[in-house]
């Protein structure tokens, strides 16, 4: 503010007399007062007014051959009272209370500038004996009105930028939350499968214990100890199962507590997936072009189910492409079935692995240390698709990418009743 206002003040003209200047210093000062809410307005006025007077005296010193300190000071120091009065009035009306009401801010700015101009003119009248007419006052009001319009324009542009920035942050936060919940949704599927496995192991352990007890008729101490150990293992597995059940119940309550916000249009879900994976591709240093199409009229789909399925496949496509390529995502509708197709221009999958890609633990991806990934992505997708009553079809285009086609009953993806 202390640098900009004096410089803006040099863009000037003299509509009334040779001493009363009109410059862009006033609107710039008003804009800074609105912007610097935590800085005391009166202090800003004192400092700015002082700097402006000193700066203008310095300009006179540089430009005038017969420079006189006293005459220069007398001509320039009334400007101090303009900025001082401006800041005091700004503080008294508490203009910053109306940040969300630009018209009121503009009105206050108009009145404050007119009154500040009047104070400066009064000081000039007593010091320099300058005069002013009614026509001059009218022109001064018009100039103040123009200044207020300029400040409002910049101020509204700033508020619009802030709103857009806030909207972008909220959108990114929402995308992050959607992905977190989608990941939780995926984890509940794995947890549900673990619960089934724990239940089967508990049952088999208990059956083994009963078989061992039947053989204890021979009073074999070793067998008695062995049967007790099996029973203890069965009990511990049962405790693990109960703990998993509690975790599963909590996650299920969080995820299945459905509301309208859990459902999005097909186009919104596709765009969300592409937006997320564009960022993922950039983080991997890859130049990937994403193409998508949505055909047919679709209802709102359960966002976490679709995200957990399709995002897995699109992320795999991003990882499969070496440096530069294309990922295509299309969505279609056939009677009561929705079809998702994901294709990429990667190197494809070796024919010897085609029969194993959906098996748990299979992976062809390794990090820079040679550590394999978990290999649960595709097996998860196939299991969920199966649970939803759909099917997944894989087509390997050797050396030119792969295509996955998922067909799901629409009724299992929409909000019930």
QUIMO-V343815 format. One record per helix or strand of 2 or more residues. SS is the DSSP state (A for helix, B for strand). FROM is the first residue (numbers start at 1). TO is the last residue. Records with the same first field share a line. If there is no record, write none. Layout:
# QUIMO-V343815
SS->FROM-TO ; FROM-TO
This chain:
# QUIMO-V343815
A->4-9 ; 25-35 ; 41-63 ; 69-76 ; 78-92 ; 95-98 ; 102-128 ; 134-218 ; 221-256 ; 260-262 ; 266-283 ; 303-320 ; 351-356 ; 377-387 ; 410-412
B->12-13 ; 22-23 ; 263-264 ; 287-294 ; 301-302 ; 324-334 ; 337-344 ; 391-396 ; 402-409
